[in-house]
Amino acid sequence: MIRMIKGTYGLVKNGTVEPMTKHSPAFSINAAREAELVEAGVAVYEAEPESTPSEYNGLNMTELREAAAAYGVDASAVRSKKEVIALIEAAKAKADSSAEIKAEPSKA
């Protein structure tokens, strides 16, 4: 992942070219091209962000509420997508940890 510090780089996204400048967020391209830009002194390496975008960000509220219901969460009163996503991810983490506990062999 790199961030531009000089000039402009044309990053192709969904068939369009997006200009990446020193004011743009960090972005990823193939490693060889990243190294080339850093070596040229127009970009610097950036650390990967710690949090990854949620798989639920692209869903609308109806779809989010359905996903929440699948995990046993009532999100009918929640008005914010961010809150519904947090509820889903908490329920998902709880379900995953329960599955891990059940998967461990018992010591008899």
Biopython code that builds the backbone (N, CA, C, O; Angstrom):
import numpy as np
from Bio.PDB.StructureBuilder import StructureBuilder

atoms = [
    (1, "MET", "N", (0.859, -1.157, 0.000)),
    (1, "MET", "CA", (0.000, 0.000, 0.000)),
    (1, "MET", "C", (0.913, 1.230, 0.000)),
    (1, "MET", "O", (1.871, 1.312, 0.768)),
    (2, "ILE", "N", (0.593, 2.175, -0.873)),
    (2, "ILE", "CA", (1.404, 3.387, -0.983)),
    (2, "ILE", "C", (0.530, 4.631, -0.919)),
    (2, "ILE", "O", (-0.688, 4.575, -1.088)),
    (3, "ARG", "N", (1.187, 5.748, -0.672)),
    (3, "ARG", "CA", (0.529, 7.057, -0.693)),
    (3, "ARG", "C", (1.423, 7.965, -1.514)),
    (3, "ARG", "O", (2.640, 7.976, -1.331)),
    (4, "MET", "N", (0.826, 8.724, -2.415)),
    (4, "MET", "CA", (1.584, 9.649, -3.260)),
    (4, "MET", "C", (2.084, 10.823, -2.421)),
    (4, "MET", "O", (1.377, 11.308, -1.537)),
    (5, "ILE", "N", (3.312, 11.278, -2.701)),
    (5, "ILE", "CA", (3.838, 12.469, -2.029)),
    (5, "ILE", "C", (4.186, 13.565, -3.035)),
    (5, "ILE", "O", (4.360, 14.725, -2.659)),
    (6, "LYS", "N", (4.289, 13.196, -4.319)),
    (6, "LYS", "CA", (4.562, 14.155, -5.396)),
    (6, "LYS", "C", (3.799, 13.715, -6.634)),
    (6, "LYS", "O", (3.618, 12.519, -6.865)),
    (7, "GLY", "N", (3.361, 14.659, -7.415)),
    (7, "GLY", "CA", (2.749, 14.344, -8.697)),
    (7, "GLY", "C", (1.395, 13.677, -8.577)),
    (7, "GLY", "O", (0.751, 13.709, -7.529)),
    (8, "THR", "N", (0.975, 13.065, -9.690)),
    (8, "THR", "CA", (-0.330, 12.414, -9.780)),
    (8, "THR", "C", (-0.158, 11.049, -10.433)),
    (8, "THR", "O", (0.575, 10.909, -11.412)),
    (9, "TYR", "N", (-0.830, 10.057, -9.894)),
    (9, "TYR", "CA", (-0.832, 8.716, -10.469)),
    (9, "TYR", "C", (-2.257, 8.405, -10.911)),
    (9, "TYR", "O", (-3.202, 8.647, -10.160)),
    (10, "GLY", "N", (-2.423, 7.872, -12.116)),
    (10, "GLY", "CA", (-3.746, 7.509, -12.626)),
    (10, "GLY", "C", (-4.098, 6.089, -12.238)),
    (10, "GLY", "O", (-3.619, 5.136, -12.852)),
    (11, "LEU", "N", (-4.928, 5.942, -11.229)),
    (11, "LEU", "CA", (-5.347, 4.628, -10.739)),
    (11, "LEU", "C", (-6.645, 4.228, -11.429)),
    (11, "LEU", "O", (-7.637, 4.952, -11.348)),
    (12, "VAL", "N", (-6.647, 3.094, -12.100)),
    (12, "VAL", "CA", (-7.841, 2.626, -12.800)),
    (12, "VAL", "C", (-8.737, 1.896, -11.807)),
    (12, "VAL", "O", (-8.340, 0.898, -11.205)),
    (13, "LYS", "N", (-9.967, 2.416, -11.646)),
    (13, "LYS", "CA", (-10.970, 1.805, -10.767)),
    (13, "LYS", "C", (-12.264, 1.669, -11.544)),
    (13, "LYS", "O", (-12.802, 2.660, -12.039)),
    (14, "ASN", "N", (-12.762, 0.464, -11.653)),
    (14, "ASN", "CA", (-14.033, 0.202, -12.332)),
    (14, "ASN", "C", (-14.082, 0.820, -13.724)),
    (14, "ASN", "O", (-15.106, 1.374, -14.124)),
    (15, "GLY", "N", (-12.990, 0.727, -14.453)),
    (15, "GLY", "CA", (-12.958, 1.218, -15.821)),
    (15, "GLY", "C", (-12.731, 2.711, -15.979)),
    (15, "GLY", "O", (-12.702, 3.210, -17.104)),
    (16, "THR", "N", (-12.571, 3.432, -14.888)),
    (16, "THR", "CA", (-12.290, 4.866, -14.970)),
    (16, "THR", "C", (-10.953, 5.144, -14.299)),
    (16, "THR", "O", (-10.507, 4.389, -13.434)),
    (17, "VAL", "N", (-10.325, 6.231, -14.707)),
    (17, "VAL", "CA", (-9.036, 6.600, -14.136)),
    (17, "VAL", "C", (-9.264, 7.639, -13.050)),
    (17, "VAL", "O", (-9.839, 8.700, -13.292)),
    (18, "GLU", "N", (-8.799, 7.311, -11.839)),
    (18, "GLU", "CA", (-8.936, 8.222, -10.702)),
    (18, "GLU", "C", (-7.562, 8.807, -10.385)),
    (18, "GLU", "O", (-6.614, 8.058, -10.150)),
    (19, "PRO", "N", (-7.443, 10.141, -10.376)),
    (19, "PRO", "CA", (-6.141, 10.739, -10.075)),
    (19, "PRO", "C", (-5.805, 10.595, -8.591)),
    (19, "PRO", "O", (-6.594, 10.986, -7.730)),
    (20, "MET", "N", (-4.650, 10.040, -8.300)),
    (20, "MET", "CA", (-4.187, 9.883, -6.923)),
    (20, "MET", "C", (-3.076, 10.903, -6.697)),
    (20, "MET", "O", (-2.063, 10.887, -7.396)),
    (21, "THR", "N", (-3.265, 11.789, -5.720)),
    (21, "THR", "CA", (-2.297, 12.835, -5.411)),
    (21, "THR", "C", (-1.894, 12.727, -3.949)),
    (21, "THR", "O", (-2.285, 11.787, -3.258)),
    (22, "LYS", "N", (-1.108, 13.694, -3.480)),
    (22, "LYS", "CA", (-0.695, 13.672, -2.072)),
    (22, "LYS", "C", (-1.887, 13.868, -1.135)),
    (22, "LYS", "O", (-1.783, 13.601, 0.062)),
    (23, "HIS", "N", (-3.011, 14.328, -1.667)),
    (23, "HIS", "CA", (-4.215, 14.528, -0.858)),
    (23, "HIS", "C", (-5.126, 13.298, -0.858)),
    (23, "HIS", "O", (-6.119, 13.265, -0.132)),
    (24, "SER", "N", (-4.798, 12.298, -1.659)),
    (24, "SER", "CA", (-5.607, 11.084, -1.774)),
    (24, "SER", "C", (-5.236, 10.094, -0.672)),
    (24, "SER", "O", (-4.135, 10.158, -0.125)),
    (25, "PRO", "N", (-6.152, 9.178, -0.345)),
    (25, "PRO", "CA", (-5.818, 8.139, 0.641)),
    (25, "PRO", "C", (-4.820, 7.147, 0.042)),
    (25, "PRO", "O", (-4.599, 7.129, -1.169)),
    (26, "ALA", "N", (-4.229, 6.333, 0.895)),
    (26, "ALA", "CA", (-3.299, 5.299, 0.440)),
    (26, "ALA", "C", (-4.053, 4.298, -0.430)),
    (26, "ALA", "O", (-5.256, 4.097, -0.258)),
    (27, "PHE", "N", (-3.338, 3.673, -1.366)),
    (27, "PHE", "CA", (-3.963, 2.718, -2.275)),
    (27, "PHE", "C", (-2.984, 1.596, -2.579)),
    (27, "PHE", "O", (-1.783, 1.721, -2.342)),
    (28, "SER", "N", (-3.515, 0.492, -3.109)),
    (28, "SER", "CA", (-2.679, -0.661, -3.447)),
    (28, "SER", "C", (-2.716, -0.919, -4.944)),
    (28, "SER", "O", (-3.767, -0.828, -5.579)),
    (29, "ILE", "N", (-1.565, -1.238, -5.492)),
    (29, "ILE", "CA", (-1.431, -1.694, -6.872)),
    (29, "ILE", "C", (-0.452, -2.861, -6.821)),
    (29, "ILE", "O", (-0.078, -3.300, -5.733)),
    (30, "ASN", "N", (-0.031, -3.369, -7.973)),
    (30, "ASN", "CA", (0.889, -4.514, -7.901)),
    (30, "ASN", "C", (2.210, -4.092, -7.269)),
    (30, "ASN", "O", (2.630, -2.942, -7.391)),
    (31, "ALA", "N", (2.850, -5.028, -6.600)),
    (31, "ALA", "CA", (4.039, -4.744, -5.793)),
    (31, "ALA", "C", (5.177, -4.139, -6.606)),
    (31, "ALA", "O", (5.886, -3.260, -6.117)),
    (32, "ALA", "N", (5.359, -4.599, -7.842)),
    (32, "ALA", "CA", (6.448, -4.076, -8.670)),
    (32, "ALA", "C", (6.225, -2.600, -8.988)),
    (32, "ALA", "O", (7.159, -1.800, -8.940)),
    (33, "ARG", "N", (4.989, -2.248, -9.312)),
    (33, "ARG", "CA", (4.681, -0.845, -9.638)),
    (33, "ARG", "C", (4.800, 0.022, -8.387)),
    (33, "ARG", "O", (5.292, 1.148, -8.464)),
    (34, "GLU", "N", (4.358, -0.486, -7.238)),
    (34, "GLU", "CA", (4.518, 0.260, -5.981)),
    (34, "GLU", "C", (5.993, 0.541, -5.724)),
    (34, "GLU", "O", (6.366, 1.667, -5.395)),
    (35, "ALA", "N", (6.832, -0.480, -5.873)),
    (35, "ALA", "CA", (8.270, -0.316, -5.642)),
    (35, "ALA", "C", (8.863, 0.709, -6.602)),
    (35, "ALA", "O", (9.717, 1.508, -6.217)),
    (36, "GLU", "N", (8.410, 0.681, -7.844)),
    (36, "GLU", "CA", (8.899, 1.630, -8.848)),
    (36, "GLU", "C", (8.557, 3.073, -8.463)),
    (36, "GLU", "O", (9.403, 3.959, -8.578)),
    (37, "LEU", "N", (7.335, 3.309, -8.010)),
    (37, "LEU", "CA", (6.919, 4.659, -7.620)),
    (37, "LEU", "C", (7.659, 5.131, -6.370)),
    (37, "LEU", "O", (8.035, 6.299, -6.273)),
    (38, "VAL", "N", (7.867, 4.227, -5.416)),
    (38, "VAL", "CA", (8.601, 4.585, -4.196)),
    (38, "VAL", "C", (10.054, 4.898, -4.548)),
    (38, "VAL", "O", (10.618, 5.876, -4.057)),
    (39, "GLU", "N", (10.657, 4.070, -5.395)),
    (39, "GLU", "CA", (12.045, 4.289, -5.800)),
    (39, "GLU", "C", (12.204, 5.612, -6.552)),
    (39, "GLU", "O", (13.239, 6.270, -6.439)),
    (40, "ALA", "N", (11.188, 6.002, -7.315)),
    (40, "ALA", "CA", (11.232, 7.264, -8.056)),
    (40, "ALA", "C", (11.047, 8.468, -7.134)),
    (40, "ALA", "O", (11.251, 9.610, -7.546)),
    (41, "GLY", "N", (10.660, 8.206, -5.885)),
    (41, "GLY", "CA", (10.508, 9.291, -4.919)),
    (41, "GLY", "C", (9.185, 10.029, -4.992)),
    (41, "GLY", "O", (9.051, 11.126, -4.450)),
    (42, "VAL", "N", (8.198, 9.427, -5.666)),
    (42, "VAL", "CA", (6.898, 10.090, -5.773)),
    (42, "VAL", "C", (5.852, 9.484, -4.842)),
    (42, "VAL", "O", (4.739, 9.998, -4.731)),
    (43, "ALA", "N", (6.217, 8.378, -4.168)),
    (43, "ALA", "CA", (5.284, 7.716, -3.254)),
    (43, "ALA", "C", (6.060, 7.141, -2.075)),
    (43, "ALA", "O", (7.274, 6.951, -2.142)),
    (44, "VAL", "N", (5.334, 6.871, -0.998)),
    (44, "VAL", "CA", (5.913, 6.222, 0.179)),
    (44, "VAL", "C", (5.013, 5.055, 0.574)),
    (44, "VAL", "O", (3.808, 5.066, 0.325)),
    (45, "TYR", "N", (5.621, 4.056, 1.192)),
    (45, "TYR", "CA", (4.837, 2.923, 1.678)),
    (45, "TYR", "C", (4.022, 3.347, 2.897)),
    (45, "TYR", "O", (4.489, 4.121, 3.733)),
    (46, "GLU", "N", (2.818, 2.836, 2.983)),
    (46, "GLU", "CA", (1.929, 3.080, 4.117)),
    (46, "GLU", "C", (1.606, 1.734, 4.750)),
    (46, "GLU", "O", (1.553, 0.713, 4.066)),
    (47, "ALA", "N", (1.393, 1.742, 6.044)),
    (47, "ALA", "CA", (0.984, 0.520, 6.742)),
    (47, "ALA", "C", (-0.443, 0.172, 6.332)),
    (47, "ALA", "O", (-1.258, 1.056, 6.069)),
    (48, "GLU", "N", (-0.729, -1.107, 6.282)),
    (48, "GLU", "CA", (-2.089, -1.553, 5.979)),
    (48, "GLU", "C", (-3.024, -1.090, 7.086)),
    (48, "GLU", "O", (-2.645, -1.113, 8.256)),
    (49, "PRO", "N", (-4.235, -0.669, 6.743)),
    (49, "PRO", "CA", (-5.169, -0.273, 7.794)),
    (49, "PRO", "C", (-5.514, -1.469, 8.669)),
    (49, "PRO", "O", (-5.635, -2.594, 8.185)),
    (50, "GLU", "N", (-5.670, -1.211, 9.967)),
    (50, "GLU", "CA", (-5.945, -2.301, 10.900)),
    (50, "GLU", "C", (-7.343, -2.872, 10.728)),
    (50, "GLU", "O", (-7.539, -4.082, 10.841)),
    (51, "SER", "N", (-8.295, -2.028, 10.460)),
    (51, "SER", "CA", (-9.653, -2.531, 10.304)),
    (51, "SER", "C", (-9.982, -2.677, 8.827)),
    (51, "SER", "O", (-9.724, -1.780, 8.025)),
    (52, "THR", "N", (-10.546, -3.802, 8.487)),
    (52, "THR", "CA", (-10.954, -4.031, 7.115)),
    (52, "THR", "C", (-12.409, -3.621, 6.965)),
    (52, "THR", "O", (-13.185, -3.734, 7.914)),
    (53, "PRO", "N", (-12.784, -3.153, 5.798)),
    (53, "PRO", "CA", (-14.176, -2.773, 5.614)),
    (53, "PRO", "C", (-15.086, -3.977, 5.813)),
    (53, "PRO", "O", (-14.739, -5.099, 5.443)),
    (54, "SER", "N", (-16.230, -3.738, 6.390)),
    (54, "SER", "CA", (-17.171, -4.811, 6.656)),
    (54, "SER", "C", (-17.759, -5.345, 5.360)),
    (54, "SER", "O", (-17.970, -4.599, 4.404)),
    (55, "GLU", "N", (-18.016, -6.632, 5.341)),
    (55, "GLU", "CA", (-18.667, -7.237, 4.183)),
    (55, "GLU", "C", (-20.112, -6.755, 4.054)),
    (55, "GLU", "O", (-20.748, -6.974, 3.022)),
    (56, "TYR", "N", (-20.627, -6.110, 5.078)),
    (56, "TYR", "CA", (-22.014, -5.654, 5.087)),
    (56, "TYR", "C", (-22.184, -4.208, 4.618)),
    (56, "TYR", "O", (-23.318, -3.746, 4.493)),
    (57, "ASN", "N", (-21.099, -3.483, 4.356)),
    (57, "ASN", "CA", (-21.193, -2.072, 3.985)),
    (57, "ASN", "C", (-22.021, -1.826, 2.733)),
    (57, "ASN", "O", (-22.663, -0.781, 2.626)),
    (58, "GLY", "N", (-22.026, -2.746, 1.792)),
    (58, "GLY", "CA", (-22.745, -2.550, 0.539)),
    (58, "GLY", "C", (-24.226, -2.887, 0.602)),
    (58, "GLY", "O", (-24.936, -2.722, -0.390)),
    (59, "LEU", "N", (-24.704, -3.353, 1.741)),
    (59, "LEU", "CA", (-26.109, -3.753, 1.861)),
    (59, "LEU", "C", (-26.987, -2.582, 2.275)),
    (59, "LEU", "O", (-26.536, -1.656, 2.949)),
    (60, "ASN", "N", (-28.261, -2.638, 1.858)),
    (60, "ASN", "CA", (-29.203, -1.616, 2.320)),
    (60, "ASN", "C", (-29.790, -2.049, 3.664)),
    (60, "ASN", "O", (-29.513, -3.152, 4.134)),
    (61, "MET", "N", (-30.595, -1.191, 4.280)),
    (61, "MET", "CA", (-31.109, -1.473, 5.629)),
    (61, "MET", "C", (-31.955, -2.747, 5.677)),
    (61, "MET", "O", (-31.867, -3.507, 6.642)),
    (62, "THR", "N", (-32.764, -2.984, 4.661)),
    (62, "THR", "CA", (-33.594, -4.187, 4.651)),
    (62, "THR", "C", (-32.715, -5.433, 4.650)),
    (62, "THR", "O", (-32.963, -6.375, 5.403)),
    (63, "GLU", "N", (-31.690, -5.435, 3.803)),
    (63, "GLU", "CA", (-30.778, -6.572, 3.741)),
    (63, "GLU", "C", (-30.004, -6.734, 5.047)),
    (63, "GLU", "O", (-29.761, -7.854, 5.497)),
    (64, "LEU", "N", (-29.620, -5.610, 5.652)),
    (64, "LEU", "CA", (-28.907, -5.673, 6.932)),
    (64, "LEU", "C", (-29.791, -6.254, 8.022)),
    (64, "LEU", "O", (-29.334, -7.064, 8.829)),
    (65, "ARG", "N", (-31.048, -5.848, 8.050)),
    (65, "ARG", "CA", (-31.968, -6.380, 9.064)),
    (65, "ARG", "C", (-32.193, -7.874, 8.869)),
    (65, "ARG", "O", (-32.318, -8.620, 9.840)),
    (66, "GLU", "N", (-32.244, -8.314, 7.598)),
    (66, "GLU", "CA", (-32.386, -9.745, 7.318)),
    (66, "GLU", "C", (-31.147, -10.509, 7.791)),
    (66, "GLU", "O", (-31.259, -11.592, 8.364)),
    (67, "ALA", "N", (-29.968, -9.936, 7.545)),
    (67, "ALA", "CA", (-28.726, -10.571, 7.997)),
    (67, "ALA", "C", (-28.686, -10.630, 9.520)),
    (67, "ALA", "O", (-28.248, -11.626, 10.095)),
    (68, "ALA", "N", (-29.141, -9.565, 10.170)),
    (68, "ALA", "CA", (-29.176, -9.537, 11.636)),
    (68, "ALA", "C", (-30.122, -10.616, 12.156)),
    (68, "ALA", "O", (-29.805, -11.315, 13.118)),
    (69, "ALA", "N", (-31.278, -10.749, 11.518)),
    (69, "ALA", "CA", (-32.248, -11.756, 11.935)),
    (69, "ALA", "C", (-31.664, -13.165, 11.804)),
    (69, "ALA", "O", (-31.961, -14.040, 12.618)),
    (70, "ALA", "N", (-30.841, -13.382, 10.788)),
    (70, "ALA", "CA", (-30.208, -14.691, 10.595)),
    (70, "ALA", "C", (-29.294, -15.042, 11.768)),
    (70, "ALA", "O", (-29.069, -16.219, 12.051)),
    (71, "TYR", "N", (-28.769, -14.025, 12.448)),
    (71, "TYR", "CA", (-27.928, -14.248, 13.631)),
    (71, "TYR", "C", (-28.728, -14.114, 14.924)),
    (71, "TYR", "O", (-28.153, -14.128, 16.012)),
    (72, "GLY", "N", (-30.056, -13.983, 14.812)),
    (72, "GLY", "CA", (-30.898, -13.898, 15.997)),
    (72, "GLY", "C", (-30.929, -12.530, 16.640)),
    (72, "GLY", "O", (-31.240, -12.414, 17.825)),
    (73, "VAL", "N", (-30.614, -11.490, 15.884)),
    (73, "VAL", "CA", (-30.585, -10.120, 16.408)),
    (73, "VAL", "C", (-31.785, -9.357, 15.863)),
    (73, "VAL", "O", (-32.032, -9.360, 14.657)),
    (74, "ASP", "N", (-32.535, -8.700, 16.757)),
    (74, "ASP", "CA", (-33.658, -7.861, 16.337)),
    (74, "ASP", "C", (-33.143, -6.444, 16.109)),
    (74, "ASP", "O", (-32.854, -5.717, 17.060)),
    (75, "ALA", "N", (-33.032, -6.061, 14.844)),
    (75, "ALA", "CA", (-32.519, -4.732, 14.497)),
    (75, "ALA", "C", (-33.623, -3.835, 13.960)),
    (75, "ALA", "O", (-33.342, -2.835, 13.299)),
    (76, "SER", "N", (-34.879, -4.181, 14.236)),
    (76, "SER", "CA", (-35.995, -3.416, 13.677)),
    (76, "SER", "C", (-36.060, -1.986, 14.192)),
    (76, "SER", "O", (-36.542, -1.102, 13.484)),
    (77, "ALA", "N", (-35.587, -1.739, 15.408)),
    (77, "ALA", "CA", (-35.650, -0.388, 15.975)),
    (77, "ALA", "C", (-34.400, 0.437, 15.679)),
    (77, "ALA", "O", (-34.384, 1.643, 15.926)),
    (78, "VAL", "N", (-33.365, -0.194, 15.160)),
    (78, "VAL", "CA", (-32.106, 0.512, 14.895)),
    (78, "VAL", "C", (-32.238, 1.301, 13.600)),
    (78, "VAL", "O", (-32.736, 0.781, 12.601)),
    (79, "ARG", "N", (-31.791, 2.560, 13.612)),
    (79, "ARG", "CA", (-31.942, 3.437, 12.451)),
    (79, "ARG", "C", (-30.648, 3.658, 11.673)),
    (79, "ARG", "O", (-30.686, 4.188, 10.563)),
    (80, "SER", "N", (-29.526, 3.272, 12.221)),
    (80, "SER", "CA", (-28.235, 3.532, 11.589)),
    (80, "SER", "C", (-27.641, 2.241, 11.029)),
    (80, "SER", "O", (-27.599, 1.221, 11.717)),
    (81, "LYS", "N", (-27.177, 2.291, 9.764)),
    (81, "LYS", "CA", (-26.522, 1.129, 9.167)),
    (81, "LYS", "C", (-25.298, 0.724, 9.983)),
    (81, "LYS", "O", (-25.025, -0.461, 10.169)),
    (82, "LYS", "N", (-24.571, 1.723, 10.463)),
    (82, "LYS", "CA", (-23.356, 1.463, 11.234)),
    (82, "LYS", "C", (-23.680, 0.655, 12.493)),
    (82, "LYS", "O", (-22.940, -0.261, 12.853)),
    (83, "GLU", "N", (-24.782, 0.995, 13.159)),
    (83, "GLU", "CA", (-25.184, 0.278, 14.371)),
    (83, "GLU", "C", (-25.623, -1.152, 14.049)),
    (83, "GLU", "O", (-25.289, -2.089, 14.775)),
    (84, "VAL", "N", (-26.377, -1.313, 12.951)),
    (84, "VAL", "CA", (-26.829, -2.652, 12.569)),
    (84, "VAL", "C", (-25.621, -3.527, 12.230)),
    (84, "VAL", "O", (-25.561, -4.690, 12.628)),
    (85, "ILE", "N", (-24.662, -2.963, 11.496)),
    (85, "ILE", "CA", (-23.457, -3.713, 11.142)),
    (85, "ILE", "C", (-22.700, -4.124, 12.402)),
    (85, "ILE", "O", (-22.210, -5.250, 12.491)),
    (86, "ALA", "N", (-22.602, -3.224, 13.368)),
    (86, "ALA", "CA", (-21.917, -3.547, 14.625)),
    (86, "ALA", "C", (-22.633, -4.688, 15.350)),
    (86, "ALA", "O", (-21.980, -5.582, 15.890)),
    (87, "LEU", "N", (-23.969, -4.666, 15.368)),
    (87, "LEU", "CA", (-24.740, -5.742, 16.004)),
    (87, "LEU", "C", (-24.507, -7.078, 15.297)),
    (87, "LEU", "O", (-24.321, -8.109, 15.943)),
    (88, "ILE", "N", (-24.520, -7.045, 13.961)),
    (88, "ILE", "CA", (-24.314, -8.274, 13.185)),
    (88, "ILE", "C", (-22.926, -8.843, 13.458)),
    (88, "ILE", "O", (-22.771, -10.039, 13.704)),
    (89, "GLU", "N", (-21.920, -7.973, 13.411)),
    (89, "GLU", "CA", (-20.551, -8.454, 13.599)),
    (89, "GLU", "C", (-20.321, -8.981, 15.015)),
    (89, "GLU", "O", (-19.564, -9.932, 15.207)),
    (90, "ALA", "N", (-20.970, -8.369, 16.005)),
    (90, "ALA", "CA", (-20.860, -8.871, 17.379)),
    (90, "ALA", "C", (-21.519, -10.243, 17.493)),
    (90, "ALA", "O", (-20.966, -11.150, 18.115)),
    (91, "ALA", "N", (-22.702, -10.395, 16.891)),
    (91, "ALA", "CA", (-23.400, -11.679, 16.930)),
    (91, "ALA", "C", (-22.617, -12.741, 16.164)),
    (91, "ALA", "O", (-22.557, -13.898, 16.580)),
    (92, "LYS", "N", (-22.022, -12.344, 15.047)),
    (92, "LYS", "CA", (-21.229, -13.270, 14.241)),
    (92, "LYS", "C", (-19.998, -13.736, 15.025)),
    (92, "LYS", "O", (-19.661, -14.920, 15.005)),
    (93, "ALA", "N", (-19.329, -12.809, 15.710)),
    (93, "ALA", "CA", (-18.153, -13.160, 16.515)),
    (93, "ALA", "C", (-18.540, -14.111, 17.638)),
    (93, "ALA", "O", (-17.814, -15.058, 17.942)),
    (94, "LYS", "N", (-19.696, -13.849, 18.255)),
    (94, "LYS", "CA", (-20.172, -14.714, 19.338)),
    (94, "LYS", "C", (-20.479, -16.112, 18.801)),
    (94, "LYS", "O", (-20.142, -17.116, 19.430)),
    (95, "ALA", "N", (-21.123, -16.167, 17.629)),
    (95, "ALA", "CA", (-21.440, -17.458, 17.021)),
    (95, "ALA", "C", (-20.170, -18.209, 16.644)),
    (95, "ALA", "O", (-20.091, -19.425, 16.821)),
    (96, "ASP", "N", (-19.175, -17.492, 16.124)),
    (96, "ASP", "CA", (-17.905, -18.121, 15.750)),
    (96, "ASP", "C", (-17.179, -18.672, 16.974)),
    (96, "ASP", "O", (-16.623, -19.769, 16.925)),
    (97, "SER", "N", (-17.183, -17.915, 18.073)),
    (97, "SER", "CA", (-16.496, -18.388, 19.276)),
    (97, "SER", "C", (-17.229, -19.582, 19.883)),
    (97, "SER", "O", (-16.590, -20.478, 20.435)),
    (98, "SER", "N", (-18.555, -19.608, 19.790)),
    (98, "SER", "CA", (-19.322, -20.758, 20.279)),
    (98, "SER", "C", (-19.014, -21.992, 19.450)),
    (98, "SER", "O", (-18.908, -23.094, 19.987)),
    (99, "ALA", "N", (-18.870, -21.812, 18.147)),
    (99, "ALA", "CA", (-18.566, -22.934, 17.261)),
    (99, "ALA", "C", (-17.185, -23.498, 17.569)),
    (99, "ALA", "O", (-16.984, -24.710, 17.505)),
    (100, "GLU", "N", (-16.233, -22.631, 17.903)),
    (100, "GLU", "CA", (-14.887, -23.093, 18.235)),
    (100, "GLU", "C", (-14.895, -23.909, 19.520)),
    (100, "GLU", "O", (-14.190, -24.913, 19.619)),
    (101, "ILE", "N", (-15.679, -23.493, 20.497)),
    (101, "ILE", "CA", (-15.759, -24.215, 21.769)),
    (101, "ILE", "C", (-16.356, -25.598, 21.543)),
    (101, "ILE", "O", (-15.870, -26.579, 22.107)),
    (102, "LYS", "N", (-17.410, -25.692, 20.719)),
    (102, "LYS", "CA", (-18.043, -26.975, 20.441)),
    (102, "LYS", "C", (-17.125, -27.883, 19.637)),
    (102, "LYS", "O", (-17.203, -29.105, 19.762)),
    (103, "ALA", "N", (-16.259, -27.304, 18.815)),
    (103, "ALA", "CA", (-15.384, -28.091, 17.952)),
    (103, "ALA", "C", (-14.219, -28.716, 18.706)),
    (103, "ALA", "O", (-13.622, -29.679, 18.225)),
    (104, "GLU", "N", (-13.883, -28.188, 19.879)),
    (104, "GLU", "CA", (-12.769, -28.737, 20.644)),
    (104, "GLU", "C", (-13.161, -30.103, 21.211)),
    (104, "GLU", "O", (-14.258, -30.261, 21.746)),
    (105, "PRO", "N", (-12.269, -31.085, 21.094)),
    (105, "PRO", "CA", (-12.592, -32.415, 21.629)),
    (105, "PRO", "C", (-12.648, -32.379, 23.151)),
    (105, "PRO", "O", (-11.885, -31.667, 23.804)),
    (106, "SER", "N", (-13.563, -33.159, 23.693)),
    (106, "SER", "CA", (-13.674, -33.201, 25.152)),
    (106, "SER", "C", (-12.602, -34.129, 25.706)),
    (106, "SER", "O", (-12.218, -35.116, 25.077)),
    (107, "LYS", "N", (-12.137, -33.790, 26.882)),
    (107, "LYS", "CA", (-11.100, -34.599, 27.526)),
    (107, "LYS", "C", (-11.777, -35.513, 28.541)),
    (107, "LYS", "O", (-12.245, -35.061, 29.586)),
    (108, "ALA", "N", (-11.821, -36.794, 28.221)),
    (108, "ALA", "CA", (-12.511, -37.737, 29.099)),
    (108, "ALA", "C", (-11.555, -38.665, 29.783)),
    (108, "ALA", "O", (-11.976, -39.523, 30.558)),
]
sb = StructureBuilder()
sb.init_structure("model")
sb.init_model(0)
sb.init_chain("A")
sb.init_seg("    ")
for serial, (resi, resn, name, xyz) in enumerate(atoms, 1):
    if name == "N":
        sb.init_residue(resn, " ", resi, " ")
    sb.init_atom(name, np.array(xyz, "f"), 0.0, 1.0, " ", f" {name:<3s}", serial, name[0])
structure = sb.get_structure()
